[in-house]
Amino acid sequence: MPERINLWNMPAWAQPAVYAFHALCLAIFLLSFYRRIRIWWAVGRPEMRFDRLPERLKRVLIYVLGQRRVIRDPVGGLSHASLFWGFVIFFIGTTLAFIDADLFKFLRGEIYLVYEFVLDLFTLLALIGMGVLAWRRYAARPPKLSYGRRFDLAMAWLAVLIITGWLLESFRMAVQRPPWGPASFMGWGLGQLWIAMGLGEEFLRPLHQATWAFHAALAGLTYVFIPVGFLVHIVSSTLNVFFSRMDRPNGALTPIPDLETAERLGIETLRDLTWVQLLNGEACTECGRCQAACPAYAAGTPLNPKQVVLDVRNTLHALLPPTLNPFAPIRVDEERIVLTGAVTPREALWACTTCYACVHECPVLIEHVDLIVGMRRYLTLMEGDVPASLSNTFRNTERAGNPWGQRTSRLEWAKGLDVPVMAEKGEAEVLFWVGCAGAFDPGGQRTARAIARLLQAAGVDFAVLGDEETCTAEWARRAGHEAMYVAATEAILETLRAYKFRTLLTMCPHCYNTFRNEYPQFGGRFEVVHHTEFLARLLEEGRLQPRRPVSRRLTFHDSCYLGRYNGIFDAPRHLLQRSGTELVEMARSRERGFCCGAGGAQVWMDTPQARPIHLQRLDEAIGTSPEAVAVACPFCQLMLTSAAQTRGVAERLPVRDVAEILAEAVIEP
């Protein structure tokens, strides 16, 4: 009967020797990692991340073992996944071998044959994956990857582990020649090669012993190598996924506690980070997906989200005591732990659009946006170091209640529509929050009029606040001005609580996001609905009926704050479909849609861009040969209209909100 022969060809002392060596290596691994954990806790601020343990374990299963985000990349991702899964099976197989050798014998018969076949199959897949990764790293060399000897060493180390394991099996196969050998097809195949070469038992047995000693030593030293080499991400990224954020929605930033009395605001040094944010830096795999997805990086600005995270890691590593003693005192030179402006350039921080593409792409759930906004908070609230154009927008909002600085009525857009005002009505089923763009930007005004006409056509009981509205300042929060945002939020909540309504309807995804995800932080809980969702609901209920198909070829641009942050992708497309349009998607759409360049207060800044974001996005839209570009955000409309004007195509390629298109199909001219 086929069965696993434990320690074939090895002397009796081999087993206790290898166990003792592996125990020593494992102890070194644990002490080395303990040294890192001590620094996280000594430098980082405390943060509670030990809640909701079942959900955290589920995330590890999905994102670490399942490699959910890793396999989005059909080449690099699947190759990494095959390497990872191969070593997971290899680790499980080794564990089963120890159990078979020391606890109870079970690897025999059919079970053993399946065991051998699965091990060889997955280690082969791992080596194939490693080969593809090597091709990418040494031949294709995509710019998003990091390069260096530590990556080369990790690749070589893992490859040698796999190959020496096969060699061990092949030497045994060549000597024993078992009839069931083909089940272990890699070892058996190599064994046939040795037999064909005429290598006899007298040569293969000592070669097997030497290879076994080398393989066992290499496997043990892997524990030692992990904390000091690139493979540290095996542990740190797993921890990062486990301790990832669960306390707030994707679209919500963390409030600043004790905003009015705190002596330090925002992130300047490592001490302003939580221990989890320090772990973020350690967890980075340097895959560069955030870099490749970042519109600011694509535009040629100094921002590279990967480097912002690595700035944390590199600054932290400089604190490691120059000794292997894990209990050595940790001495922190306060001047060496400054991040904002000293390590991470101010120009990089002000280039971010907060589009969330970096976070969405990260396979280990690093929170780049929180880190960048935290640094902006320090620049804005502690140093007053903000771009001049943004400073002017702050003043406009403080003086006039809107970033344009307009002092005209917020109801100019509604002339001739007989739109009810809440102050006169007092109560309505739907409160339509028009927003600053809807009140003052020409494109936004057209959208607001279209929505109002559709609500009237559907017989919806609605009202607007009119001149009682003021800017939510959500853009100011992303620019780091938490004080302005909090003041605006408190004033708006006071206004909203004065009236009775069931649904808060927004046309701006930025307003939608802050009302839905951030107002609960301040006690404001409402049923918040974006106009694309609400209009889709009216269509499904039959309260709106398209009468004239809009027979035009359109492409749709996904708003980052509507799509990536809040998962609304289908509603706007449904409106376009019901309007009778031909919808053609851009290459980057839905979750991977490319930013228009307005978010993160960029619409109010003059950030130098070698390849402007809004022009890149418009060029992608033009590539679909549309007759118009559809949007569901007034700021996307503003940016893409500006791009169309720059490209000289504004007349033949209008940028229109989906509400305008639906109104054309529903309402008689």
Secondary structure, DSSP 4 states (H G I P E B T S, - for coil): --B--TTTT--TTHHHHHHHHHHHHHHHHHHHHHHHHHHHHHHSBP----S-HHHHHHHIIIIIIS-TTGGGSTTHHHHHHHHHHHHHHHHHHHHHHHHHHHT----BHHHHHHHHHHHHHHHHHHHHHHHHHHHIIIII--TTS--SHHHHHHHHHHHHHHHHHHHHHHHHHHHH--TTGGGSHHHHHHHHHHHHTT--HHHHHHHHHHHHHHHHHHHHHHHHHGGGSGGGHHHHHHHHHHT---SS-TT-PPPPTTTTT-S--S-SBGGGSBHHHHHHHHH-----HHHHH-HHHHTT-S--HHHHHHHHHHHHHTTS-SSS-TTS-----GGGGB-BTTTB-HHHHTT-----HHHHH-TT---HHHHHHHHHHIIIIII----HHHHHHHHHHHHHSSTT---S-TTGGGTTS---BHHHH-EEEEEEE-HHHHHHSHHHHHHHHHHHHHHHHTT--EEE-GGG-----HHHHHTT-HHHHHHHHHHHHHHHTTSEEEEEEES-HHHHHIIIIIGGGGT---EEEEHHHHHHHHHHTTSS---S----EEEEPPPTTTTTTT---HHHHHHHHHTT-EE---SS-GGGPPP-S-TTTGGG-----SS-HHHHHHHHHHTT--SEEEES-HHHHHHHHHHHHHHT-TTTS-EEEHHHHHHHHHS--
